[in-house]
Amino acid sequence: MSDSVSVVIRSADQTRKAAVSLPAVLTVQQLLQTTQQKWNLPSNTSYAMRLERTGQQLDPATTLQGVGVQENDVLELYPILEAG
């Protein structure tokens, strides 16, 4: 795999979308944090990332390369809802 991968990141409600090129060694957690900050999402909400091609929720501790992200994959950011 090359040093970077081009992906589309979008919100689960599809109101936000960004095509970006990211380092393949970036962790999913780093991507979650950066996206949360850039999109000014609530800091009191936890988020997860899903690989649309497989439907798999991505492990935050793993790199994009490690979870098998490929060129032009769509990564969906969604809030983790906690029932009360």
C-alpha positions in Angstrom: 0.0 0.0 0.0 1.2 3.5 -0.7 2.0 6.1 2.1 -1.5 7.7 1.7 -5.0 6.7 0.7 -7.8 8.8 -0.8 -11.1 8.3 1.0 -14.5 10.0 1.4 -15.6 10.7 5.0 -19.2 11.4 5.5 -21.6 11.7 8.4 -24.2 9.0 9.0 -27.0 11.5 8.2 -25.1 12.5 5.0 -25.2 16.2 5.8 -21.4 16.4 5.8 -18.9 14.9 3.3 -15.3 15.4 2.6 -12.9 13.8 0.1 -9.5 13.6 1.6 -6.1 12.0 1.2 -4.8 10.6 4.5 -1.6 8.9 5.7 -2.1 5.1 5.7 -0.5 5.0 9.2 -3.1 7.3 10.7 -5.2 5.5 13.4 -8.9 5.4 13.2 -9.0 7.2 16.6 -6.8 10.1 15.2 -9.2 10.3 12.3 -12.2 10.4 14.6 -10.7 13.1 16.7 -9.7 15.3 13.7 -13.1 14.9 12.0 -14.9 15.7 15.2 -12.9 18.9 15.6 -13.0 20.0 11.9 -16.7 19.5 11.7 -17.3 21.1 15.2 -19.2 18.1 16.5 -20.3 17.9 20.1 -17.4 16.9 22.3 -19.7 15.1 24.8 -20.7 12.5 22.2 -18.7 9.4 21.3 -18.3 8.6 17.6 -17.3 5.5 15.6 -16.2 5.0 12.1 -17.7 2.4 9.7 -16.2 1.2 6.4 -19.2 1.3 4.0 -17.8 -1.3 1.6 -17.8 -4.0 4.3 -20.2 -2.6 6.9 -17.5 -3.2 9.5 -17.1 -0.8 12.5 -13.4 0.1 12.6 -11.2 -0.5 15.6 -10.1 3.0 16.9 -6.6 1.6 17.8 -5.8 0.3 14.3 -4.3 2.2 11.4 -6.2 2.8 8.2 -3.8 0.4 6.4 -4.4 -2.2 9.2 -8.2 -2.2 8.8 -7.9 -2.6 5.0 -9.0 0.8 3.9 -8.6 1.1 0.1 -8.6 3.9 -2.4 -11.9 5.7 -2.7 -13.5 3.9 0.2 -16.3 5.7 2.1 -15.8 6.0 5.8 -19.0 6.8 7.7 -18.8 8.7 11.0 -21.7 8.1 13.3 -22.5 8.8 17.0 -22.6 6.0 19.5 -26.0 6.3 21.1 -26.2 5.2 24.8 -29.6 4.2 26.0 -30.5 5.5 29.4 
